[in-house]
Amino acid sequence: MSRSALVGNVIAMLEDAGFLVSDRCAVRPKSFDVAARRGEEIILVKILGNIDSFDTPIGTEMRRLGMYLDATPIVIGLRTRDEQLDPGVVYFRHGVPVLSPDTAMDLFVEEVPPLIYAAPGGLYVNIDGSVLADARQDRDWSLGRLATELGVSRRTVSKYEDGMNASVEVAVQLEDLFEAPLTDPIDVFDPESIHDDDDPDDAEIGPDDEQLVTVLTRVGFDVHPTRRSPFKAVSEDDRERMKMLTGHSAFTRTAEKRAKIMSSVGHVTKTTSVYVVEDTNRESVEETALIQRDEIEAIDDSDSLRDLVRERAETE
């Protein structure tokens, strides 16, 4: 399957699952392909044929954007260089959960979450330790008896009951022994529950971005630069609970395309979008406000900027 066909299939699947899906991010650089929202769930989706091309900088950027936009970064892919991705299994690359299209279909359309995740050494599941302890005690089995049945140490059984995850083979043994489900599904929307990575720091401010960052900071915004997105930064005004996708350049055809993508992504993520240009007679591109550089440099506070952005965005 070509990547273009794969992207189309994933977008159609998300729409069938009730997600509002953004336009495809068809400009470079890009860390994600589409944003999607269903209710309060927001996901940023990277779609790949071969997930080995998903490198550390892209993973870090997706995780940053997930923090800034209250979204979950997810990769949907077909294979690694060596093998197809197994259905029903969550993989991880650089702190981002990776699903096959079948696993994504089960999760988003059928609302059946995966039970298995891949980690160094094999495939694992989350054991519900309290349920396991209750099942063992109902059988009047000691820790030693269960350890003998499983062929592991008494200490290992104790760790399972304390919440340590188990291999798929052990989980199958346990459920066969007690004739009951003992595993918890993988919460893809909370990958930290099984994947302990520190939150990434903000990206460094590029030389071309310093002037705009200085202006936005002066009027009261916290500015989070991006490196591989259709926009240059995500800017936040905590006092007004306002988030703003921010871009800047000369107003070229590529800039207009970026502004359209920002409008679509902003609509999905419930964020405002603004593009700062040198000169233009237009007020907006769809829902992205266009503001000339000299206009934004004359603004003194976040309220004035917010009002101008909303006025321009509504013009379209």
N, C-alpha and C positions, 0 to 999 in steps of 0.2 A: 504494500500500500504506500502511495506517495505521501509525503508529509502534508501536502495541501489537502488531500482527501482525508487524512487523519484529523487535521484541524477542523475541517467541515463536519466530520462525524461527531467529534467531541462537542462542538458548539451545538449541533442538533440535539445531542443527548442531554446537554445541560438545559436547553430550552424545553425539551420534553419533561424534564424533572421539575420544571416550574421556576427556573432561574431567569432573571433578567440578565442578559449577556451584553457586554460592551462590544463596540466595533473591534475588529482585530488590530492589534498594534503592528501596523505594516511599515514601520520606519525603524531604522537602526540608530543607535543601539537599543536593544530591548531585552529586559530580563523576563518579562511575561508576555503571553500572547493575548489573553483576554482577562477581564475582570467579570465576575458574575455575583449576583446577589439573589438570595431567596429568604424572605423575611429579614431576620437580623444576621443571617450568615452571609459573609462576604468571602469570596475566594479569589485568589490571583493564580491563574493557571498557565503553566508552561507546557507545551505539547511537543513531544519529541518522538521520532522513530527510534533512535538509539540514545538511551539516557546517559551513555558515557560522555556525551558532549556537554552535559550539565556540569559546569566546573565551579570551583570555589567562589570566584567573583560573582557569578550569576546567583548562586545559592545565597551568598551573603546579602546581595542586593534584594532578593525576594524576601528574605527574612526581615530586613530593614523595612521594606514597604509594608509587610504584614504588621509590624509594630506601629508604623505611622498611620495606617489606614484601618486599623482594627480588623485585619483580614487574615485569612489562612493561606499561606503559599502552598501550592500543590503542583506536582509534576505528573502528567499523564503520558506514559510512553509504552512502546511495544516491546523493547528488548534491550539487552546489553550487547556488547560486541560478540559475546559467546553464547547467549541463550535468550529465549523468550522470557518475559516476566510471567510468573505464575499467577493465575486468577486467585482471588481471595487472600492475597498476601500484600502487606504494606512494606515497601522498601524505603530506605532513607539515603539521601545524598546531600551532604553538607547541611544537615539539619532540616531538610525539607522532605516531607512524605512523598513517595512516588507510588503511583497506582497504575496497573494495566487498565486498558479501556473496559474490560469485563468487570474488574474490581470497582471501577468508577461507576459503571452502570448499576451494579448491585447496591452500592452505597447511595447514590443520588436518586436513582429512579425507583429501585425496589426497596430502598431504605433498609437494606441489610448490611450492617457494618462488617468489615473484615475481622477475623479472629486471630490471624497469624501475622507476625512481622519477621522480617529478615534482619539478622544481625551477624556479626562475625562468629563463625562457628556453626551457623545453620538457621533453622526456622524455630520461632518461639511463640508462646502464647502467654497471656496474662492469666494466672491462676487466682481465683477468688479464695484467698486463704481462709477466711472465716467459714465459707461454705465447705471447704475441704475438711477443716477441723471438726465441724458439726457432723459431716458424713462419717468421718473416722470414729468419732465418739459414739454415734448412733450404732455403729457396728461393734462397739466395745473393743476396738482395736487400739493397741498401744502404738506409739511412734515407731518402736522397734518392729512390730508386726507389719506395719505398712512399709517400712523401709525394706524389709525382707521381700515382700511381695514385688516391690519395684526394683529391687537389686541396687539400692542406693544406701547411703548412710542415714542413720537416725538424725544427724545434724542437718542433712539436706532436706528431709521431710519437714523438720522444724522450720527451715527457711521458707519452704513452700507455703506453710501455714502463716508465716509472717509476711507474705507478699512477694517472695522471690518468684520470678517468672520461670517457666519450665519449657523444655524442648517439646516439640509437637509429639514426639514418640512417648514421652512421659505423660503428657496430657491425655493421650489416647488410652494409655494404660490405666490412668486414674479414673477416667470416665467409664471404661469397661469394668473396672473393679466395683465401682459404686453405682453404676447404671444410672448416672445423673450428669447433667452438664455442670462443669466446674470452672469454665473459662469465662472471662470478661471480654467483650469486644474491644477492638482498638479504636480509641477516640482520635480520629484523624484531625479533628479540630483542636486537639490538645496534644500535639506530638511530644511536648515536654514530659508527658506522663510516662513515656518509655524512652525518650531520647533527650539526654541531659546536655544541651549546649547552652553556653552563655549567650545572652542577647548581643548582637553585633553593635559596635560603636557607629556613630554617624560617619559618613564618608567625609573625606577632606574637601574643603571648598576649593574649586578650581579657580585659576587666575581670572578667567573670563566672568566668573560668577560673583566675585568679591563685592563689586559695586552694588549689585542688586541685593545681595545678602545684607550688606551694611544698611541699605535703605529700609528693608523689611524689618531688620532687627531694631532699628531706631524707632520705628512706629509701633513696636510692641509685639512682633511675631518671633516665635522660635522657628528657625529655618533649618530643615533637615535636607542637606544636599543629596542628590541621587547621581548615579554614574551610568546606569544602563536602563533608562526609562524614557518615555516620550516627553517627560517634563524634567526640569532642572532641579526641582526641590518640592518638598511638601512643607508648607508653612502653616504654623498653628498659632492661634490666638486663644489661649486657654480661658481668658476672661469671658470671651464671647462664645467659647466652644466652637470656634470656626476653624475648619481645615481648608487649605487652599493649594491646589496643584499649580505650580508656578513654572513658567517657561520664559525665555527671552532670546531674541535674535533680531536680525533684520526681517522685515515681513516679506518673505519669499514664498514660493509655492510649497516648499518643504515645511516652512513655518506654518502655513495654513493647514497642511495635512496634520502636523503635530497638534495644532489647536483643536482640530476636529476630534482627534483621538482623545485629547484631554477632556473635551466636553463629554464624550461618551463614557470615559472611565469615571469622570466626576459624577455623572448622573447615576452610575451604578453604585459608586462608593459613597454617595451623598456628600460630596465635597464640592466646593466652588473651584473654578479654574480661571486663571488669568495669564495672559501672555503679554509680556512687555516688549514693545517694538520701538524702533527708532522713529518711524514716521508712517502714518497710515490715516486714511480718511474713513476707515470703517470703525464701527463701534464694537463689533464682536464677530466671532466665528462660531455659529450655533450658540452653545451656552458658555463658551469661553470669552470672557471680556478681554478686549484689546486696549491696552493703556500705553501711551507713549512714555518714553523714559523721562522726559522733562516733567511730565505730569506726575509721575509717581515720586520723583525726587522732591517735588514741592509739597507732598502730603506730610502732615505732622503727626497724625495719630491713626490708630487702627480703625476707629469708627469711620473716619473719612474715606479710608481705603475700602473698607467693607461696603459702604454706601455707593461709592463709585463703581466698584466691581459689579454689584447687583444691578445698578442702573444700566450699565453697559450690557450685561448679560441678558437683561429683559428686553433690550431693544430688538434683538433678533427675533 
